[in-house]
C-alpha cells in the first residue's frame, strides 16, 4: 500500500522527466553520489522532528539497527561528515521511504523519488543560495508546467520576528510550525492555534500576524530593514541583509519576476538555519484535464548550516544549501496531461522490426537481426518461427516502431532487404547479402 | 556494513557502466519497468530455497509485513501475474538486498545493483533463450573485459541424468545443489558430499560423475542424443533437442566460439525449469593490476516457466527466460583497471568555468554564467566574490574542465569574453556584451 509498480509507460515518462532534471543538475556542475537505502537508525533519529514516526525501521535480525532513508539530505550530511569533505556540489536522484498516509491521487506515495542538488562549503554569502533558486527556475521552465511562483524567506528573519513579538526562544520551533500552515488555512485559524495549543498571548499572535502576512520584493526588504523593531534584532537584520543580496543576484539572473519574499513561508523541517524556499504552481492544470490534481509545492529547499556538524565527532560545521525537486508531484501532472492529450508514450526505442513475408525464413531473420544488433541498431523480431506479415506490421504499429526490414525469398535471391516505412508504407530495397539457409 | 556510499568517482564510473548495459537492453527492444524495494514478505517466501534466511525483513510497525527485495526476478513474476500480462520484454536496473556475509573486495555487498533483462510469453522454442545469450555476449564484448566463456546447460538434461543414474525425484534439488559446487571444488569432494550428506549410493554418484564432467559443443549434444540411457529419458531428450536448436541459433548469431555446453552447470535457484547459463571471465585481470580480484561469474540466467504461475490465483503459467548481469563484479574489475592505469575519472561534465582576473566583477560573472546556463551550456563559477585567477584555473585542472571564460575590465569595455583552453593556454576573444555594473 502506498508503493507501486511502474509499468512501461510510467517508467518511460518518468525516465524522461528525471533526465531533464539531471541535465539541469549537470549543467550546474554537480557530481553524482549514491548512498545506501539503509541507514543506521541513530543517524536518522532527532533530525525530522515530529515526522520521525514516519521512518521505516528494519527488523532486528542481528547486526546493526537499520532504517530506510527518509530523505536524501540527512544521508548527504552524514556522508560529508564521515568522509571529512568540506566542499562539494552533488546531486542525488533516488527513492526515499515514509510511513505516511499515502494520497496517491496527489502524487504522494510511501516510496518515492527525490531529486536533490546541494552545495556544501564555506563561500561568500548568497552566491550558492542564488544558484539553487536559479535551478528551480530552470527546471520548472524547462518542463513547461505553466506559471509558477518561488516563495523565499529566511529562518533568521522569522526568528527575529518571533523575538520582537515577545515569543520566548523555546517556542520558536513550535511557532514556526504554526506559521507553516498559513498556505493551507486562513490567518484566523493559525492565530487561534497559536493562542490555544501553542500558548502564545493574543497580543504576540496579532503582532506576528502583522508580519507573516507580508510578501513582496526588494521594496518589502527595504521597508523591513527600516522597521524600528526588526532593525534592532541582530538575526533579523542579518537575514534581511542577505535577502537583499539574494535579490540582487536573482535580478542578475533575470528571475525575480517569479520570486516572492514571503514571510509566511516557514518549512517544516528543523534543520534549516537561513534561506528557505518553496515553489508552487499557479495554474495547476490546463483546460483539457477532466480531473484536476491539487499538487501543492513542487520544489523546496534551504540552507542548513548545522546538520553536517551533528555527525562530526568534533562538531565541525560545513554550511550547506540545497534544493529538492518534487518529482512525483510533477510526474502526476505530466501524466495527466499525457492522458488528456491522448498522446501515446513509446515504451521502447526500437528502430526496426526484422520481418518476413513467407515461412521458413527464421534463419535469415536471425542472421539479419544479429548483424543489426552488432551495428548498434535497435532491432526486434517476433519470437515465432513463421509469423504472419500482418502480425509483424501490427506489432510495429502497436509499439511505434517506425521501420520494418523485410526479407522474403525474392530479397534473399537478390541479396537485398526491403526497408518499409510503417506509417507511409513506402518501401526501398537496400543491398544486404545473407547466406541463404532454409530452417 | 556491507553497504557503501558511492563517491563521485565511483558513481561516475558506475553510471557509465550501467549506461552501456541499458543501451544493450534497449537495442533488444526492452521496456523499462520499476517495482518497489518493499515487497510483501509472503511474496518472497518459498522462492529462494535455503537462501531465504538472507532476506531483510521490516519491523512490524502496523500494516502489512514487508521485506526488501532479494532479486528482480520474483518481483517481475509477481508484477506479470498481478497485472495479468502474458507477453513482455522488460529490463530493470535496481538495487537488491541480501543479509549475506559481504566479501567487498570481490564486489559482493549487501546492497547491490542488478541489471535484468527478461522475455515473458508463449513463443517458439529457444528463440528468446538464444537472444538472452546474445545479450550476454554483446555486453561482455562491449565492456572489453577480456576473454570470457558462457556455460550453458538445461535443468531438464540434469534431471534426466539424475533419473537415469537412479536418483529418486525427491533428491533432484539437493543433488543439483551438490553439482552446483563443481566450479568451486573438485569432483572427489562433490562426490563425497553426495554420498555422505546427501545419501546417494556410491554407484549413483559415480554414474552422475561420468555425465557432469562433460562439456563441449554440438558434437557433445549429438553424442548424448545417441546415449542409450539418456535418449530413453523423456526430459533429457527434450532438453537435448532444445539444446541442439539453441546451438543452431547461436551459430547464426556467430557466438558459439564463446559458448560451452557444460553438464556441471546447475545454478542455485529453485525456479529454473529449462535452459540455464552463466558467464565467467577467463582472464580476470591484466598485468598492470597489483591486487587481482577473483570475480567468479559475471552474468547468469535461465528459463523459469513456473514462477509467474505461483503468483496467479488460477496458477496460469507464463513462460519466462532472462538474464542478470553481475554489474558489481564487473564494476570492481573496471575500477581496479582505472586505478591501475592512473586514469582520472571526471565526476562532472562542466564545459566551462566563468572566471575573472580582477576584483569587483562578480556581477559580470553572474550575468555571463546565467546566459550560459540558459543556452544549455554546462558552466560553473567559484562561489567567491573575488577569487584569484590562479585558483580558478587550478579548479579547472583539478576537475578536468576544458575551458575558462574570462571576463576582465578590458573585456567588459570591449564587449568580449576571453575563452581560454585550459590545457594549451590558447586564448580567443569572442564578442559578448555584458552590461557593466560594479558589485
Interface residues (C-beta under 8 A of the other chain):
Chain A: X1 X3 X4 X5 X6 X7 X8 X10 X11 X12 X14 X15 X26 X27 X28 X29 X30 X31 X32 X33 X34 X35 X36 X37 X38 X56 X57 X58 X59 X60 X61 X63 X64 X68 X79 X82 X83 X89 X90 X95 X97 X99 X111 X119 X121 X123 X124 X127 X128 X130 X131 X134 X138 X248 X249 X252 X253 X254 X347 X348 X349 X350 X362 X363 X366 X367 X370 X373 X374 X376 X377 X378 X379 X380 X383 X384 X385 X399 X439
Chain B: X1 X3 X4 X5 X6 X7 X8 X10 X11 X12 X14 X15 X26 X27 X28 X29 X30 X31 X32 X33 X34 X35 X36 X37 X38 X56 X57 X58 X59 X60 X61 X63 X64 X68 X79 X82 X83 X89 X90 X95 X97 X99 X111 X119 X121 X123 X124 X127 X128 X130 X131 X134 X138 X248 X249 X252 X253 X254 X347 X348 X349 X350 X362 X363 X366 X367 X370 X373 X374 X376 X377 X378 X379 X380 X383 X384 X385 X399 X439
